[in-house]
Amino acid sequence: MDRSVRQRVGMTERRIAIKEGYANNESPKVIASRLNCSVASVKATASQLGITRTPKAAADFRRGFAVPAEMLALYKKLMANNFSAKESGKLLGLVTG
């Protein structure tokens, strides 16, 4: 969509949209495009609201799957041997397909 046609959202609606986006596990890029603002602005507002992802949750979000604590050491060893995250997940049985 053309940014000149879209209108900006008010602050209250913006905060609600950001909270809902993070709750629905949407990326900041998707939320920013919906609100017609920058990704940095979404991240800053989320930080002010205290709803940013923890480093572990952010890694799980980027990776697409969670690594259980008991398999974390094995996962890190595989990653150190130049396996990709997806390959390592497949070898540990965390990802199917």
N, C-alpha and C positions, 0 to 999 in steps of 0.2 A: 504494500500500500504506500501511497505517497504521503510523506510526513506533513506536507503542507495542508493536506485535506483533513488529517486526523487532528483531534483536539486533545489538549493535555487534560489529565485527570486531576481533580482537586486533591489536596494533601490527605484528607481523611480517607477518601476512596482509594488513594494510592497506597496508603499504609495497609488498608484492609486487603487490597489486591496482592501486595507483597507477602503478607502473612499467609494468605490462602495459597499463593504460589509455592512458598517454601513448605507449607503443610502437605501440598499435593506432590512434593518432590520434583518440582519443575526447575529447570536451570535458570539462573539469573538472566541469561540472554533471552529466553522465551518471555519472562516476566517483563523485561525492559521493552521488548518489541510490542507487547500488549499495551504498555503504559506510555509508549512514545517517549522514552527517555534513555539515558545511557546505562550500560551495565554497571559502571562504577557508581552511578547514582543509586541504583537498586541495592548494590552491596553496602553502600554507606547507610542508606535508610534501614536496611536489615540489621546492620551492626548497631545502629542507634536503638532499634527496637529489641535488640538482644535475641534475635532469632537466626543468627548465622549458624552454619553447620560446624560441628567440631571437625578437627583435622581428619579423624578416623571416618566420620560420616561423609565428609567431602571426598575422601579417597574411595569409599564404597560407592558413592554416587558416580564418580568418574569411571570407575572400574566396571560398574554394572552388576556387581555381586559383592557380598560380604564375606570376609575371611574370618572364620572362627578363631578364637584366641589360641586354642590348642594346635592349630595348623599354621599359625602365623610365622613361626620359625622356619618351617619347611617352605612356605610360600616365599619368604625373603631369600632363602638359599637359591630357589629356582630363579627368582628375579635377578640375583647376582650372577647367575650363569647365562645371562642374556636371553632368557625366555621372556616372551611378552606376558602381560597380565592375563590375557585370555588363555594362552597356552598353559601357563602355570595353574590357572583355575581348572582347566580340563584335566591336567595331570593329577591334581588333588581330588578330582571328582566334584568340584564346586559348581562347574558350568557344564551343561549338557549341550550337545550339538556342535 
